Amino acid sequence: MRKVSAKFERGITGPDKILECRFPQIAFIGRSNVGKSSVINSLTNQKGLAITSSFPGRTRQINLFLINNSFYWLDLPGYGYAKASHKVRGELSSLIDWYLFESEYKQKKVVLIIDANIGPTRADLEMLHTLEEFKKEIVIVANKIDKIKKSKYSGRLQEVGNLVDPHKIIPFSSQDKIGIGTLNQEIFD
């Protein structure tokens, strides 16, 4: 695993000069409570860098992290369910769509995080298809593999793989420290 330096820069909710700099951008996206912040914390080996919560919809802005003084990682709000008003959920959805699909900002890669135990939901597959339509370089992380019963592990990953084919899947567990090196290598290459 590479040594990763990371610091929180700021949260943004629209166009921002910081995104116009020369650093490549890696966006982390997934359903609410799928573990986007936990994945970022695991990759950087900094437990409290990205704020985690069991509260769906906690992230309400795009949180920007400077990585190795050469990349920006963006922790986007989750899509799907959020413990928030209809208006706030609409604003979060608009923020995601704006950054990924409407803004002039280009992502080097988009890390789509799905819950391996649940499998890709309709919202996950819609996001995947939209990312494909917009020709994004997609990395799929099957998070929370520690929650899958051992007897069902290979079958579950096969099911996930069939649904997201032809994309490669990186099995991941923040808790068990699985997939960190593989995902870091995929992001930094």
DAJO-V46635 format. One record per residue. N is the residue number from 1. SS is DSSP state (H for helix, E for strand, L for the rest). OMEGA is omega in whole degrees, -180 to 180 (* if undefined). NEAR is the number of other C-alpha atoms within 8 Angstrom. Layout:
n	ss	omega	near
N	SS	OMEGA	NEAR
N	SS	OMEGA	NEAR
This chain:
n	ss	omega	near
1	L	178	6
2	L	172	5
3	L	-177	5
4	L	172	9
5	L	-176	8
6	E	173	11
7	E	177	8
8	E	178	10
9	E	177	8
10	E	174	7
11	E	179	8
12	E	179	10
13	L	180	7
14	L	-179	6
15	L	-177	7
16	L	-179	7
17	H	-177	6
18	H	-179	5
19	H	180	7
20	H	-179	7
21	L	-173	6
22	L	-175	4
23	L	174	7
24	E	-179	9
25	E	175	12
26	E	-178	14
27	E	176	12
28	E	-176	13
29	E	177	13
30	E	178	13
31	E	173	13
32	L	177	13
33	L	177	11
34	L	177	11
35	L	-180	11
36	H	-179	12
37	H	178	10
38	H	178	11
39	H	179	9
40	H	179	10
41	H	179	13
42	H	-179	12
43	H	-178	11
44	H	-177	10
45	L	177	7
46	L	-171	7
47	L	-175	8
48	L	-178	7
49	L	176	10
50	L	-176	10
51	L	178	6
52	L	-179	8
53	L	173	7
54	L	-178	5
55	L	-179	8
56	L	178	11
57	L	-179	13
58	L	-180	8
59	L	-177	8
60	L	176	7
61	L	174	11
62	E	-180	12
63	E	-172	12
64	E	-180	13
65	E	175	12
66	E	-175	13
67	E	178	12
68	L	-179	8
69	L	-178	7
70	L	178	8
71	E	165	11
72	E	170	12
73	E	-178	12
74	E	177	12
75	E	-177	12
76	L	174	12
77	L	177	15
78	L	174	15
79	E	-178	11
80	L	-175	7
81	L	172	9
82	L	175	12
83	L	-177	7
84	L	179	8
85	L	177	6
86	H	-180	6
87	H	-180	7
88	H	178	8
89	H	177	11
90	H	178	8
91	H	179	8
92	H	178	13
93	H	179	9
94	H	179	8
95	H	178	11
96	H	-179	10
97	H	180	9
98	H	-175	9
99	H	-174	10
100	H	-168	10
101	H	-176	7
102	H	-176	7
103	L	177	8
104	L	-179	4
105	L	-178	8
106	L	177	6
107	E	174	12
108	E	177	8
109	E	173	12
110	E	179	13
111	E	179	12
112	E	-176	12
113	E	177	15
114	E	178	14
115	E	-176	12
116	L	-178	15
117	L	180	9
118	L	-175	6
119	L	-179	10
120	L	176	12
121	L	176	7
122	H	180	6
123	H	177	10
124	H	-178	11
125	H	175	10
126	H	178	8
127	H	180	8
128	H	-179	10
129	H	178	8
130	H	176	8
131	H	178	10
132	H	179	9
133	H	-179	7
134	L	174	7
135	L	178	6
136	L	173	10
137	L	-170	8
138	E	171	11
139	E	-178	13
140	E	178	12
141	E	174	12
142	E	-173	13
143	E	176	14
144	L	179	14
145	H	177	13
146	H	-179	8
147	H	-178	6
148	L	175	11
149	L	-178	7
150	H	-178	5
151	H	-178	5
152	H	-172	8
153	H	-175	10
154	H	178	7
155	H	180	7
156	H	180	12
157	H	177	9
158	H	178	8
159	H	179	9
160	H	180	11
161	H	179	12
162	H	-178	7
163	H	-177	7
164	H	180	9
165	L	15	7
166	L	-175	5
167	L	175	9
168	L	178	8
169	E	175	9
170	E	175	11
171	E	-172	11
172	L	172	13
173	E	175	12
174	L	-177	12
175	L	-177	7
176	L	178	6
177	L	180	9
178	E	175	9
179	L	-176	10
180	H	-179	12
181	H	-179	9
182	H	-179	8
183	H	176	10
184	H	179	11
185	H	180	9
186	H	-178	8
187	H	-174	8
188	H	179	5
189	L	*	4
